[in-house]
Amino acid sequence: MKWYTPSTISDDWDDAPANADLLGLYVAAARDQIERFSVELDDPEDITASYRLAHLIQTRNIWNANNGTDTSGYGDGEFVFRTPPLDWQVKALVVRRLEAT
C-alpha cells in the first residue's frame, strides 16, 4: 500500500480542494506529521492500511482546521466541536512506540 498523492487522495475524499498545488501542500504536510509521530518504517514507501487511513484523515483534518467552514465540526449552534489536527483517532492509527529508558 502506498501513501496518498494529490491525484490519488481525491478518489477517497469527495470534497478535496480542486487546486492541485494547494492539495499537494496539505497531503505532504499530513504525511510529514504522521511520519514524525509514528515509528520508523522499514520501507517508508510501503505502508499499512492504518497509515494510509491516517494520511487521509489527517489531510482532511488540517484542511478543515484551516478553513473553519460550518461543516468542519460536529454539533450545532454555539456548541460546535472543531476537529483538531492530529487528533486521537489519527494517533491511534499510528501508535508511537515509546522506548523504556
N, C-alpha and C positions, 0 to 999 in steps of 0.2 A: 504494500500500500504506500502511496506517495503523499507528500504534503500538497495542500491546495495551491493553485496558482490563480492569478486574476481570471484566467479563461476557464478554469475548472470549477471555481467556487460558485459561480453563477448557476451551475447545474443544481446545486443543493440550497441556494439562497435566492429565493424568488425576487426579493426587493433589494438585491445588491446594487450598489451605485453603478450607474451606466458609464461613468468616466473611468476608463481603464487605468490611467495613471494614478488616480486617487484610490481606486480599488486596490491596485498593486501596493500602494503605501500601507494600507490597512492590513492586507494579507501578510506582508513582510513584517510589520510591527507585531502582529499577533503571533507569528511563528517565532520571532525573536523572544517574546515574552515567555512562550511555552518552553522553548529550549533553555532559557535561563532558569526557569523554575524547576524543570524536570531533571531526572537523572541523565547522565551522558549516554547517548545511544551508541550501540556498536556500529550501526550503519545509519548516519544521520539522514540519508535519503530513503530509507526503508523503515516505515513507522507502523505502529499498530493501529487498529481501528479506534482505540481510545484517543490516541494522539491526533488522528485525523478529525475526529469529532470535536475534540478540544480546540483544534485550529479553527474549525467552522464557528463554534460558539464564541470563542474569544474574538474573532474578527467581527462578528455581529455585535458583541458587547461593546467593543471600543468604538464602533461606528455609532451605536445608539447613545453611548455616553457622551460622545462629542457632538451629537446633533440634537439631543434633547427634544425630540418630537413627542407629541402626545401619545404615540403608540410605542414608545421605547421603555415603558414601565408597566407595572402591574397595579391595578386598583383604579378607583375613580375619584373625581373631585380633589379635595385637598389632601387625601390620603393615598398618594401615589408613591410607590417604591420604585426607584430607578435602579436598574441592574448595574453594579459597579464593574469595571474591567477586572479580569482575572478573579472572578467570584469563586465561591467554594465549590461549585459544580465543576468548573474547569480544573481547579486544583485537584479535585478528586479523580479526574480522568488521567492526570499525570502526576501521581503521588510522588513527592520528593522523598527519597530515602535519606534519612539522617544517620550519619555515622556516629557511633558511640565514641566519645573522647575520654 
